[in-house]
Amino acid sequence: SKKASKSSMLSRATGPLMREYDRLSYYWEVIEITRRLVLCAVVLAIPTTQSLMRLAVAMVACFVYLTGLTIVKPFKRADDLIIAAASNVLLIFTFLVAFLVKIFDDVAAKTSFQVARDVMGFENSFQVSMVFIVIGFFQVLTVAAVILAKLYRAITAARKEALNRSVARARRAIES
């Protein structure tokens, strides 16, 4: 019927968008696109004179998304969830670094570098950036280690299963 063909045509057309998500989380791609829209269009709609507000809105959007991501767990595979959460945390770190650098530079410009050092606890804005770059680097390494461990376990399990099938086939051949 026409209705069935339209339905299957729609499912084929939207299938790649929902392939990675659980059946009950089919809507998550809309949330992902909304997050991107907020980070791009809404943040850009805030005047450049209010750069701290831009960064705050971006960080709140990322925190809301990360919270939803950890509650809903929309992905079929755990490693997809880990990668999505880790990339979002790195994005939050990036906005946080920009926020802290902006505060440091504003305090230094309006008062003095000594006051900025006393308030922020860093010598300069480059030092602020480097601390968070190192933290981000270790986070990337941790995520890579988790993914490699999962990959190793999956390969080991697949090899064990293949070996068990070979042994079972050999036993059947010997018994017959």
Phi, psi and omega in degrees: 000164181295319182297317180295320181291323177295318180297314180291327177294319177295316180295323177293322182290322182263357181307311180299333179287332187248003186300323185277351187261154172300157181301323181277352181249033182301336184279352189297330179298326177295319178295318178299316179294322178296319177300315179296321179297316179298315182293331181263296189284313184293316180296321178290338179286340177283132183302147182296339178291342179250056185296326177294325176295320177302312181295321179295317178297317179297316179295318179297317178300318179292320177296318179297315179297315180298320177298312178299319180299317181285334178280311186282323185048067190284346186274149177290321184256140181294325181293329175296320178295317180298315181294317179297316180293317181295318179294325178290322176295319177297323177296319177298317177300319180299314179294323179295318177299313179299320179299311182292321177297317179298316179297314180302311182295322179293317179296317180295323181287324184273336180237264177203164178297327180297316178296317179298318178297317180294319183287314188270335181082011178239155180285323180202174183291333176297320179295322176301312181299315184296322178300314182284332175295318178296317177299315179298320178299315179293329176294317178299317178299319179297315179297317178299319179296318179297316181294317178296322177296318179294320179296317178300314179298319180294318179294318179298316179295320179294319178295318179297318179296318178296319178296317178298320178295320179296317179296317180297318178297317180296318179297317178296323179292320180291320183289335183267000000 
